[in-house]
Amino acid sequence: MTKMAELAPKNFLWKVEDRVASVMLDRPERKNPLTFDSYAELRDTFRALVYAEDVDVVVFLPNGGNFCSGGDVHDIIGPLVKMDMKELLAFTRMTGDFVKAMIGCGKPIISAVDGVAVGAGAIIAMASDLRLATPEAKTGFLFTRVGLAGCDMGACAMLPRIIGQGRAAELLYTGRTMSAAEGERWGFYNRLVEAGELEAEAMKLARQIAAGPTFAHSITKTQLNQEWSMGLEQAIEAEAQAQAICMQTRDFERAYHAFVAKERPVFEGN
């Protein structure tokens, strides 16, 4: 198992407190763009989270009034136009691996979005399990604006499942910005929160989830993702097996004894 509180990343800010890890991209003067190095380090961090014994929930936070402006124009897009196909495919697979690592990390992920969340920044929010935003948040899948397809990092698979096929198609074809109000109405954002309360609300939600049966939460995350490709009968059987596993945990037993004693259960994640 891994102690993630000891992590000292070079390309983003990281803190672990009360079993909640917070991630903050740290280039606020540029609206927090991603670079080749930050993509790779984020991918490796989320891969390691599978084995973390001191983190149960992850929160992406904004920095300087913005979430993430996507891939850095000078540090990423400029070099990409000079690469050959093999190098380009290595890059796009690497960015996709970051999303795969988020999905496969076994920990619920919350994105707290303020200001700009565009390109890969919108993808980070999309690949999270829960999303909060300020009324000022602007979310855009801008890939067509730089001459690319909208099918980046899983967007054509995931976005329609969140907001519907027609709405996703509009955003991915036009590259236009989705307002915070649209995002909430369409189900992309769970709710809107004023900027001064965003971090506190996101951390409150994270602590609430971390106080629950965290082993069972990891099963929920697994099923939410795996059942995309299952038929209904397969899904029901998979959930039967998953729930039987959870019924063997001490947390299930703790909840029963707490109910009998008319007390609030205290879960320990095992």
Buried (B, 14 or more C-beta within 10 A) or exposed (E): EBEBBEBEBEBBEBEBEEBBBBBBBBBBEBBBBBBBEBBBBBBBBBBBBBEBEEBBBBBBBBBBBBBBBBBBEEBBBEEBEEEEEEEEEEBEEEBBBBBBBBBBBBBBBBBBBBBBBBBBBBBBBBBBBBBBBBEBBBBBBBBBEBEBEBEBBBBBEBBBEBBEEEBBBBBBEBBBBBBBEBBBEBEBBBEBBEBEEBBEBBBEBBBEBBBBBBBBBBBBBBBEEBBEEBEEEEBEEBBEEBEEEBEEBEBBEBBEEBEEEEEEBEBEBE
